[in-house]
Amino acid sequence: MEVKAGYNILWKGKGPVFTILSFLLGLTDLAWRKRKWKPWHVGYVVTVLEDGWIVTSQAVANGIEAISYPSVDDLGDCRVYPWLENPDQSLLETYTEEHLGWPYDAIGYLWVILGALSEKFLHRPFRIVDKAKMCWENLGEFDRFMGKELQPEEEPCLINKMTNALESKGGSDAVTKA
C-alpha cells in the first residue's frame, strides 16, 4: 500500500459523540444511515518521509496539528483517498504551515447542524467560517486551496458529502485500512 502527500484520510467514527451526531446526520441522509463503515475524523497527508513515517495534518482538541505515524499500518481504522492529482508539494506545505496551531472549532458542529437543516428543509445552505477549524473544515479548505474542492464552499462541511465525493472519484483507488 502506498500513501502520498495530498491524500485525504478518513478515520472510522467511534465513541458517544460520534454515535449521537452520526444518528442525527442519518435523520437527514438515508444513505448515511445504511452505511456499514462510517468515517468521522479526517485529515490529509502532508508528506511521507524516506524512512516511511507519514506526517499528517489534523484538527484535534488542541487545534490544527501535524501528527506523524511510523507507517500506513499505524494509521488505524481508516481509508486513504488519492483525491488530488499531482499536488504541488510547496503549495501543500504553505497551507499546512499557515494553519498549524489554529484553534479547534468545538462549536462548529452546531453551525454545521444548523446549516445542514437549513439546506435540507429551507433549500438554503449556509456556512459560518472563522479561524477555528474542525477536522472537516480543515480538510475541505485544504482541498479547495489545492484547487479541487470536496463540496461547494457555501455549504456546511459534512462528512457524508465528503465521503460521497471521495468514493465517487477514488473509491476504487482508496487504501483501505478498515
Summary of the structure (lengths in Angstrom):
residues: 178
radius of gyration: 15.5
end to end distance: 13.2
largest distance: 51.2
contacts: 537
relative contact order: 0.20
helix: 42%
strand: 21%
